Amino acid sequence: WVYRRMMGTPWTDNLKNVEVLNEVKIHRKLIINMRKRQLSFFEHVMGRGGL
Protein backbone atom coordinates (compact mmCIF):
# COMPACT_ATOMS: atom_id res chain seq x y z
CA TRP A 1 0.00 0.00 0.00
CA VAL A 2 2.99 2.29 0.46
CA TYR A 3 3.78 2.37 -3.25
CA ARG A 4 0.16 3.03 -4.15
CA ARG A 5 0.13 5.92 -1.72
CA MET A 6 3.38 7.37 -3.10
CA MET A 7 1.96 7.24 -6.61
CA GLY A 8 -1.34 8.75 -5.52
CA THR A 9 -3.24 5.73 -6.83
CA PRO A 10 -6.48 5.10 -4.96
CA TRP A 11 -7.21 1.55 -3.87
CA THR A 12 -10.41 1.70 -5.90
CA ASP A 13 -8.37 1.54 -9.13
CA ASN A 14 -8.01 -2.23 -8.56
CA LEU A 15 -4.46 -2.41 -9.90
CA LYS A 16 -2.64 -5.69 -9.44
CA ASN A 17 0.47 -5.71 -7.27
CA VAL A 18 2.63 -6.56 -10.28
CA GLU A 19 1.36 -3.50 -12.17
CA VAL A 20 2.06 -1.24 -9.22
CA LEU A 21 5.59 -2.62 -8.81
CA ASN A 22 6.33 -2.12 -12.51
CA GLU A 23 5.26 1.52 -12.29
CA VAL A 24 7.26 2.11 -9.12
CA LYS A 25 10.50 0.50 -10.31
CA ILE A 26 12.17 3.86 -10.99
CA HIS A 27 10.92 5.34 -7.72
CA ARG A 28 12.20 2.29 -5.83
CA LYS A 29 15.75 2.85 -7.11
CA LEU A 30 15.54 6.48 -6.03
CA ILE A 31 14.38 5.52 -2.54
CA ILE A 32 17.15 2.93 -2.19
CA ASN A 33 19.72 5.55 -3.20
CA MET A 34 18.29 8.03 -0.67
CA ARG A 35 18.44 5.44 2.13
CA LYS A 36 22.08 4.63 1.32
CA ARG A 37 23.01 8.30 1.48
CA GLN A 38 21.15 8.77 4.76
CA LEU A 39 22.92 5.77 6.28
CA SER A 40 26.28 7.02 5.05
CA PHE A 41 25.67 10.43 6.62
CA PHE A 42 24.51 8.83 9.88
CA GLU A 43 27.66 6.70 10.02
CA HIS A 44 29.74 9.81 9.36
CA VAL A 45 28.10 11.73 12.20
CA MET A 46 28.26 8.83 14.66
CA GLY A 47 31.92 8.22 13.83
CA ARG A 48 32.79 11.75 14.96
CA GLY A 49 31.57 11.22 18.50
CA GLY A 50 27.83 11.18 18.05
CA LEU A 51 25.23 13.88 18.09
C-alpha positions in Angstrom: 0.0 0.0 0.0 3.0 2.3 0.5 3.8 2.4 -3.2 0.2 3.0 -4.2 0.1 5.9 -1.7 3.4 7.4 -3.1 2.0 7.2 -6.6 -1.3 8.7 -5.5 -3.2 5.7 -6.8 -6.5 5.1 -5.0 -7.2 1.6 -3.9 -10.4 1.7 -5.9 -8.4 1.5 -9.1 -8.0 -2.2 -8.6 -4.5 -2.4 -9.9 -2.6 -5.7 -9.4 0.5 -5.7 -7.3 2.6 -6.6 -10.3 1.4 -3.5 -12.2 2.1 -1.2 -9.2 5.6 -2.6 -8.8 6.3 -2.1 -12.5 5.3 1.5 -12.3 7.3 2.1 -9.1 10.5 0.5 -10.3 12.2 3.9 -11.0 10.9 5.3 -7.7 12.2 2.3 -5.8 15.7 2.9 -7.1 15.5 6.5 -6.0 14.4 5.5 -2.5 17.2 2.9 -2.2 19.7 5.5 -3.2 18.3 8.0 -0.7 18.4 5.4 2.1 22.1 4.6 1.3 23.0 8.3 1.5 21.1 8.8 4.8 22.9 5.8 6.3 26.3 7.0 5.0 25.7 10.4 6.6 24.5 8.8 9.9 27.7 6.7 10.0 29.7 9.8 9.4 28.1 11.7 12.2 28.3 8.8 14.7 31.9 8.2 13.8 32.8 11.8 15.0 31.6 11.2 18.5 27.8 11.2 18.0 25.2 13.9 18.1 
